[in-house]
């Protein structure tokens, strides 16, 4: 990516890798995907960090946006908590600002009640970021695995919370 465009990089870790959402500071989406990391469990965080390094190198974001696993409502496993901390430490060591938002902050920024589920979050994200509508996850039975694309919507929700916190929530998306 050209160094001329400032962007926001949001990542949402999960057991198989992490969801990515990249947008310009203005809010225009640039890229979104799920980065799978298939490694032996004890090396997965290190491999995820290598993948994050590539994203930082490719996009040169002005801020890294992560979920605050210490915030009320966050339900992350120990490995994911360590990974979020590693991502934050790595970005800060590189001189990149890190913004963290808890699940409740995301929901409030999207105009949802604090107890809204991920499908409700994804629906609001898809309305605000029409480019993601085709990837909108369907509600799954409680025994089924989460939809593969859900981490993209979590990362986009983090980005929207960040934009809202900067009083830029009205930025257009296309």
N, C-alpha and C positions, 0 to 999 in steps of 0.2 A: 504494500500500500504506500502511496505517496506520503511523504512527511508533511505535506501541505495541509492535510485534513486532520484536525484534532478529533480524537474519538474516545469513546467510553468502551471498556471491555468488561463485561459481566460474565462470571462463571458460576455455575451451580453444580457442585460435585454430587456424585451418586456412586453406588457400589461398582458400576461398570465403567466409570470415567467421569465426564462432566459435560454439562450443557453450556453452550457458548452463545452469547448475543453481543454483537459489536454494532455500535451506531455512532454517527457523527455527534459532536457536541450539540448540534441543532436538534437532534432526535431522529434524523434520517437513518433508517437501518442500512447497514453495510453487509453484514453476514450473520448467519446463525446456523448452528449444527450441534450434534452430539459427538464428542470426541471419545471414542471407546478406547479403553486401556486394558488390555488383557495381559496381565502379568501375574506372577506368583504373588500371593497376598502380601508378603513382607516387602516386596519391591514396588507395589502399586503406587504408593504416594510419590516415590522417587520418579517413577515413569510419568505420573501426572504432572509433576513439576517440570520435567523436560518438555512436555507438550505445552504447558503454560509459557515456558520460555520462548518456544517457537511462535506462539501467538503474539507475545509481547514484541518479539523481534519483527514479525510481519506487519503488525498494525501500529506499533509505537503509541499505545494509548496514553492519554493524559491522566487517566484514573482507572484503577481496578476496583470493580464493585463486587462485593461478596456478601453472603448471608452471615449475619452475626449469630453464631451458634450459642452465644451466651445470653441472648435476648429471650424474653418470655415467649413461649410458644414454639421455640425451636426444638426439634426432635431429631437430632443427628447422632449417629453411632460414633464410637470413640475414634475409629480410623478417619472418618470424614471430619470430625472436629480437629484432629491433628493436621489433616490436609488443608483445611481452611486457614489454620494458624500458619502453616508453612507457606501457603500462597501469600498471605498478608506480610509475613516477615520478609519473604523474598522480594516482593514489590517495594516494600519500604527500604530495604537494603539497597535497591537500585534507584532510590530517590523518587519513586512513583507514589503518589497519594493513593490511599486505600479508603474506600467508603464502605461501611457495613450497615446493613439494615436487617432487622428481625422480621419474622413472618407477619407480625401484627402491623409493623410499619408499612410493609408492602401492601397489605390489605387496605389499610387506611388511605394510603396514597392512591389506591385504585378506586376508592369510594365504596369499599366492601366492609361488611362487619368483620370483627376480629376472628370470628369462628367460621368464616367462609372456607370452603374446601378448595383444593387445587384446581378442580374443574371450573369452579366459579372464577378463580383467579385467571385461568387460561382463557376463559370466554371474554373477560374484560380486556385482557392483553390483546387478544385477537381483534377486538373492536378498535382498540387504540393503535394497533400495528397491523393494518390490513394485509401486509405482505405475509403474515404468519397464518392467515385464515385457513389455508390449505393444509397446514400441519396440525390444526386444532385436534387435540386428543379427545377421544370419546370416553364417557364415563365407563369405568370397569367395575365388574362385580368385586366385592371386598376381598375375595380369595384370589383374584387375578393379579398378575404383576402390573405395575404402573406402566402406562403407555410409554413407548420408547422416546417420543418427542417431548414429554413433559418437562425435562430439565431445560429445554430451550425457553419454554414459557416462564419457568421460574427465573431464569437469567434475565429475560426481557422484563419481568415484573420487578426485579432488582433495579434494572436500568430506569424504569418508569418511576420507581421510588426515589432514585437518585436525582432524576430530572425534576421531580416535584419538590424535592428538598432544596434545589437550586432555584426554585420559582420559575422553572422552565417547562412545567408540565403541559403547557399549551402548545409546545413545539409540534409542528405538523409531522406526521409520519406518512410515507407513501410506500 
